[in-house]
Amino acid sequence: MKCMEEHIRELLSSARGILLDSSALLVLHSDEYRKLLPLILGKLKAYTTMLAVMEVLTFIYYSQRAGVQDNFLDVFSRLYELIPLTPKLIVKAAQLYADCLHHNYVPEVVDLMNVSAALEENLILVSASPPSYKVYERYGIAVISVQDLVSILDKI
C-alpha cells in the first residue's frame, strides 16, 4: 500500500493536474463523495473534457427526465477547467485511434479523447473504472482510481 501511495504522489507531483472522466465526475458528485470535492479542488488543478461533461449531462437528463435545472454546465465550468475539442486534440485522438485500429481494438471515442487530452496537457487521468483505460497504457497514460486519489488526499 505504501508503494502505491508513493507512486500516486509522484505521478501527481510531476503532472499539471488531474483529468476527471465522466465516471469520476459522477462518483465525486455523488452524496458519498461530494463533501470531498472542496478538498480535492483545493489541492489539485482539475480538468475534464467537454465530451466527459456531455456524458454526465446525458446521464443526469436521462435519469431525472423532468424538472432538471439547466445550470449543470455552469457548475462544471466553475469547478473544472473544461478542455475543448481543439484541432490539436482532434489530431492526437485520430492518431491514437488509428494506432488502436492497427492493434485490432476499436476505442470508445470519449475514452480516447480523455486519453488524448491527458497526454497533451500532462494530466493524470482519474476514473472510477481504471481498467477501461488499460489498453491505452502503451501510449504513456497514467490512470488512477477515484478511491486511490481520495485515499492519499491527506498526504499531498
C-alpha positions as CSV (number, residue, x, y, z in Angstrom):
1,M,0.0,0.0,0.0
2,K,2.8,2.4,0.9
3,C,4.5,1.9,-2.5
4,M,1.2,2.6,-4.3
5,E,0.7,5.8,-2.3
6,E,4.2,6.9,-3.1
7,H,3.7,6.1,-6.8
8,I,0.5,8.2,-6.9
9,R,2.1,11.1,-5.1
10,E,5.0,11.0,-7.6
11,L,2.6,11.0,-10.5
12,L,0.6,13.9,-9.1
13,S,3.7,15.9,-8.4
14,S,5.0,15.5,-11.9
15,A,1.7,16.4,-13.6
16,R,0.0,19.7,-14.2
17,G,-3.2,18.3,-12.5
18,I,-5.8,15.7,-12.9
19,L,-8.3,15.0,-15.7
20,L,-11.6,13.5,-14.5
21,D,-13.5,11.3,-16.8
22,S,-17.3,11.0,-16.7
23,S,-17.3,8.1,-14.2
24,A,-15.0,10.0,-11.8
25,L,-17.3,13.1,-12.1
26,L,-20.4,11.1,-11.3
27,V,-18.7,9.5,-8.3
28,L,-17.2,12.8,-7.0
29,H,-20.6,14.5,-7.3
30,S,-22.4,11.6,-5.5
31,D,-23.7,12.0,-2.0
32,E,-20.9,9.8,-0.6
33,Y,-18.0,11.9,-2.1
34,R,-19.4,15.4,-2.6
35,K,-18.0,16.6,0.7
36,L,-14.5,15.8,-0.5
37,L,-14.7,18.0,-3.6
38,P,-13.5,21.2,-2.0
39,L,-10.5,19.3,-0.5
40,I,-9.6,17.8,-3.9
41,L,-10.1,21.1,-5.8
42,G,-8.1,23.0,-3.1
43,K,-5.1,20.7,-3.6
44,L,-5.2,19.8,-7.3
45,K,-6.0,21.6,-10.5
46,A,-8.8,19.6,-12.0
47,Y,-9.7,19.4,-15.7
48,T,-12.3,17.5,-17.7
49,T,-13.2,17.2,-21.4
50,M,-16.3,18.6,-22.9
51,L,-17.2,15.1,-24.1
52,A,-17.0,13.8,-20.5
53,V,-19.3,16.6,-19.4
54,M,-21.7,15.7,-22.2
55,E,-21.8,12.1,-20.9
56,V,-22.5,13.3,-17.4
57,L,-25.2,15.7,-18.5
58,T,-26.8,13.0,-20.6
59,F,-26.9,10.7,-17.6
60,I,-28.4,13.5,-15.4
61,Y,-31.0,14.4,-18.0
62,Y,-31.9,10.8,-18.8
63,S,-32.2,9.7,-15.1
64,Q,-34.1,12.7,-13.9
65,R,-36.2,13.3,-17.0
66,A,-38.4,16.2,-15.8
67,G,-37.6,19.2,-13.7
68,V,-33.9,19.3,-14.3
69,Q,-32.2,22.6,-13.9
70,D,-30.1,23.7,-16.9
71,N,-27.2,25.1,-14.8
72,F,-25.2,21.9,-14.6
73,L,-22.8,23.1,-17.3
74,D,-22.3,26.4,-15.4
75,V,-21.5,24.4,-12.3
76,F,-18.9,22.2,-14.1
77,S,-17.3,25.2,-15.8
78,R,-16.8,26.9,-12.4
79,L,-15.4,23.8,-10.7
80,Y,-13.2,22.5,-13.5
81,E,-11.1,23.6,-16.4
82,L,-13.1,22.4,-19.4
83,I,-10.9,21.1,-22.2
84,P,-12.5,21.9,-25.6
85,L,-12.1,19.9,-28.8
86,T,-9.2,21.8,-30.4
87,P,-7.7,20.9,-33.7
88,K,-4.5,19.7,-31.9
89,L,-6.5,17.4,-29.7
90,I,-8.5,16.0,-32.6
91,V,-5.3,15.2,-34.5
92,K,-3.8,13.5,-31.4
93,A,-7.0,11.4,-30.9
94,A,-7.1,10.5,-34.6
95,Q,-3.5,9.3,-34.4
96,L,-4.3,7.2,-31.3
97,Y,-7.5,5.9,-32.9
98,A,-5.6,4.7,-36.0
99,D,-3.0,3.0,-33.9
100,C,-5.7,1.3,-31.8
101,L,-7.3,0.0,-35.1
102,H,-3.9,-1.3,-36.2
103,H,-3.9,-3.3,-32.9
104,N,-7.4,-4.7,-33.6
105,Y,-9.0,-2.5,-31.0
106,V,-11.9,-0.2,-31.6
107,P,-11.7,2.5,-28.9
108,E,-14.6,4.4,-27.3
109,V,-14.4,7.9,-28.6
110,V,-14.9,9.7,-25.3
111,D,-12.2,7.5,-23.6
112,L,-9.9,8.2,-26.5
113,M,-10.5,12.0,-26.1
114,N,-9.8,11.8,-22.4
115,V,-6.6,9.9,-23.0
116,S,-5.5,12.4,-25.7
117,A,-6.3,15.4,-23.5
118,A,-4.4,13.9,-20.6
119,L,-1.4,13.2,-22.7
120,E,-1.4,16.6,-24.4
121,E,-1.9,18.5,-21.2
122,N,0.3,16.4,-18.9
123,L,-2.5,15.4,-16.7
124,I,-3.2,12.3,-14.6
125,L,-6.4,10.6,-15.7
126,V,-8.8,9.8,-12.8
127,S,-11.5,7.3,-13.3
128,A,-13.9,5.2,-11.3
129,S,-13.0,2.5,-13.8
130,P,-9.3,2.5,-14.5
131,P,-9.3,-1.0,-16.1
132,S,-11.2,0.6,-19.1
133,Y,-8.0,2.6,-19.9
134,K,-5.6,-0.4,-19.6
135,V,-5.4,-0.7,-23.4
136,Y,-4.0,2.9,-23.6
137,E,-1.1,2.3,-21.3
138,R,1.2,1.8,-24.3
139,Y,0.8,5.5,-25.0
140,G,2.2,6.5,-21.6
141,I,-1.1,7.4,-19.9
142,A,-1.2,7.4,-16.1
143,V,-4.5,6.4,-14.7
144,I,-5.6,6.3,-11.0
145,S,-8.9,5.4,-9.4
146,V,-11.1,7.9,-7.6
147,Q,-10.6,5.7,-4.5
148,D,-6.8,5.9,-4.7
149,L,-7.0,9.7,-5.2
150,V,-9.2,10.0,-2.1
151,S,-7.1,7.7,0.0
152,I,-4.0,9.9,-0.4
153,L,-5.6,13.4,-0.2
154,D,-4.2,14.0,3.3
155,K,-0.7,13.2,2.0
156,I,-0.5,15.6,-0.9
